[in-house]
Amino acid sequence: MSTVKKRFTIQTYNIGIVGADVIDSGNLHGEIKWLKHCYNDRFFADPFLWYRDHEFYYILVEEFCFFDEYGRIALLKVDKQDFSLVSRETIIQEPYHLSFPFCIEGDEHIIPESVGGNVCKIYHVSKESHTIISSSVLFDDGIIDPILFSHNGVNYILGGEKNNPSGELYMFIKNEKTEKYICSHEVSNPIVKDRGHARNAGGIFIYMDKLIRPTQDCTKRYGYAIRLMEIKRMDKSEYKEVAYLSLNGGGNPPFDETLHTFNYYGEFALLDGSKDVFAMRNIFFKVKKYLNRLRNKL
């Protein structure tokens, strides 16, 4: 790729939905239904189902406008029938980048990745008004793609650290007396050291009585493919996982160059993919972003 073309190429994402049977088949070819929307100045990524009703999915995503400095957390109202966007609204915005809005379906607590702000916060957001009720700091430093999971009476957060975001995974355990999460000293941290399956790609879920952690395979490029890892042991003193299934986005154009999120919800899964786009409009986005940066400095 020439230098000029590379400079004006933008990686753009979209979210999609697939039936849960892809875990049995191990084949996503032609199965992804991509979100239908009319925006060409932004992308949506990192989908987590917040709640649903009989007509719509309400999905939390990273929304990134190409002329902005930072991503924000948006809520997408999506029609169940054809997976088209009905409306969007900003839910959480900070003066630093936000992404990966981890949540458990039906719960009002959201933990986005905010490593750019050197902090990890949990937000209590009302499902009725879609406004922030409160927020508190979980860590005084940023955690890469944090996921919360309770197992055998212990509350864990698994995530990476910014010095090696895609190559290492750490375990943090909640101290029930102080309500703080601390890096486990009993287990050998980092618990995973492998670009092929260290970085989280979604929340931990149970499938066929197996405990599954979706991960990003970053061996070829960031978020290239998904590896589902089966957790064999998870306690305060040991963590062990083995490969269960690999998935890539091939055969699902146009967003089939990467596959970097996978969240399972029983009868379906939400995911995202990306493509690299070279277009003259990208020059406009780059110039507008530069002007915004200058304006903020004045």
N, C-alpha and C positions, 0 to 999 in steps of 0.2 A: 504494500500500500504506500503511495507517495506521501510525502510530508504534508502537502496541502490537503489531500483527501483525508488523511488521518486527523488533521487539525479540525476539520469540519464534519467529522463523523461522530454521531451521538448514539450511545447505547440506549435503546428505549425498551421498556418493559410493558407487559400487559398481564392481567390476571386471568385465570381460566378455571374451569370446573371439569371434573371427570367422575365417572362412576367408580365406586369402591372396588369393583371387580378387577380393576387394573392391577391390584396387588396380587390377585390370584394368577392373572395371565402374565404379569411382568412385562406387558407391552402397551405403551402409550400411543402407538402409531395410529394417527387419525382420530384419536379419542378425545382430544382436548377441545372444549367449546370456549373460545376466547370471548372476553367481555366486549360487547358492542357499545362504543361511545364515540363522541364526535370531537374529542379534544386532540389537537396535534401539537400543542405547546407544552405538554407534560406527559409523565407516565405514572402508572399505578403499579405497585409491587408489594411484596410481603403480605399477602392476604390472610387475615384471621377472621373467622366468623364470630361476630359479637352476639347477635341474636337473629331470630327469624320469625316470621308469621306465616299465614297460609298463602300469601301472595309474594312476599319479598324476602330476600336475604339482606342483612345489614352487615356489611363487611368493612373491617378496619384495614387500612392500607397505608403504606408510605406513598405520599403524593409528592412528586418532584417536578417543579416547573423549570424548564431549561434555562430561563433567564434569571432564576433565583440562586442564591448562595446555598440555601438549606432546604432539606426535605421537611415535611410536616406530616402529621397524622390526620387522615381524612376518613370520613364515614361515607361509604357508597351504599345507596339503596338500589338493589338489583332485582329485576324481574325474574322470578323463578322459571317462567316458561321459556324464554328465549335468551336469558342471561344478558339482558340489555340494561344499561345504566339509566335509572330513573332520575336520580338526583345525587349530589355530592355536597358535603359541607366539611369545613375544617373543625376538628375536634380538639387537637392539641398542637400548639405552636410555641416554639421557643426561639431565642436568638442564636441557636445552633442546630445542627442537623439532627433530625429524628427519623427513625425507620423501625422496622420489625416490631409492630405494636402487639406484643404477646398479650393474649387474654384467653380466658376459659369461657366457652360459650355460656351466655346467661349471666356471667359475673360482671360487675361494674368496675372492676379493677383492671387497669391497663399498665403494662410495663414496656415502654418502647426502648429501643436502643438509643442512647444519647451520649455515646462516648465522646462526641465532639464537644460536649459541655463539661467533660471530666466529672460526670455524675451519673448515677443510676437512680431514677425516681419511679415511684408507683403512684398512679393517678386514680382517684375515685371519680368516675364520670357517670352522671345520671343517664339512664337509658330513655327517660321520658323527655328531658329537656336538652340532652346532648351537651350539657355544660359540666365543667369541672367542679366537683364539690370540694375536694381537697387533694393535696399531694404531699408526699413525704419522701425523704431520701433513704434509699436502701443501702447505697454505697457512696462513699465520697470520691470514688473514681469510676470511670465508665467501664461497663461490661459489654462485650461484643455479643449481640443477639441473645440476651438472657431469656431462659425459659424456667418457669417455676413448676415444681412437681412434688407432690406429697406421696411418700411410699413407706409403708409399714410404720406409720406414725411419725415419720421424720420429714421435715420440709426442706427441700433442696432448691437451689438455683444453679443451673449449669450455664456456663458462658465462657467466652474467650477474653483475652486481654489484648490491649491495643498494640503491644510490642510484637505480637505474632497472631493477628486476628483470625487467620484461616488455618493455622497449623497446630494450635493447642486448645484444649478444652479443660476448664477448671471446675471443681465442685465447691460450692459454698453451702454451708449448713446453718439453719436458723437456730440461734440460741434462744430457747423459750423463755429464759429469765429476762434477757435484755431486749428481745424482739429483733435483734440484729443478725444479719447473715455474715458469717465469717468463713474464710478459706479453711477448709478442713485440714487439720494437722495430722489426723490419723491415716487418711488415705494419701497415696503418693500423687500429689499434684505436680504438673498437669495430668489429668486422668487419661487423656488421649493426646498423642503427639503424631499426627499424620494428616497431611493436607487432603487426603482422600476421604476423611470422615470426621474431622475434628469439629468443624463449624456447624452450629445448629441450622436446620432448614425449616423448623416448625416445632410444634409442641409434641411431647411424648404421648403416645396413645397405646391402647391395648387392641391387639388384633389376633384372633384365634388363640386367645389365652397367652399371647406373647407380648412382651413389653417392647415397643418399637420407638426408636429415636430417629427422626428424619435428619439427615446430614447433607452438607454440601460436598460434592467431589470437586475440589479446586486444583486438581493435578494438572489439567490442561489450561484452564483459565478460571477466574473467579466465578463461582456458581455454575460451573459447566454442566453438572448433572446431579442427580439425587442418589444417595445411598441410604437405604433403610437399614438401620443397625438394630439387632435384637439384643436387648440388655439382659445378660445372664445373671449378673449380680450387681446390686446397688445398695450399699449401706455405708456407715460412717468410716469403715476401714478398708473397703475394697469396691472397685468399679470394674466391671468386665462386660464387653460387648463383642458381638461377632456379626459379620455381614449377613444380611437376610435377602436383600433385593436391590438391584441397581436399575434406575430409570433415567432415560434422557428424552429430550423433547423432539427428537428427530421425527419427521413425518407429520408435523403439526404446524405448518406454516401459518402466518409469517413469523411468529415469535418462537422459533425452534432452534436458535443458536445456543441458548443456555436453558437450564431448568434449575431454579435455585430456591424454591420454597415448596413445601408439601405439608398441608394440614388436613388431617383425616377427621371426618365427622359422621362415621357410621355408614350411611348409604352413598356418600360422595366425598371427594377431597377437593380442596382449593389449592391451586398452585400458581406459579408465574413462570414466564419465559421471556426471552429478550431477543432483539435483533439489532445489528449495527446498521445505522442509516446514514448515508451521505446525501445531503440535500442542500440546495442553495439557501433555504430558509434558516439553516443552522447558522449561517453567517449573521443573520439578524439576531438570533438568540444569543450568540456570543457577544455581539456588540452591545445589546441591551443589558446583558449581564455585567459587562465591563462598565457601562455608564451607571448602573445601579451601585456598583462597588465604589465608584468615584463619588457619587452622591452621598453615600453613607459615611465617607471619610470627611466630608465638608461640615 
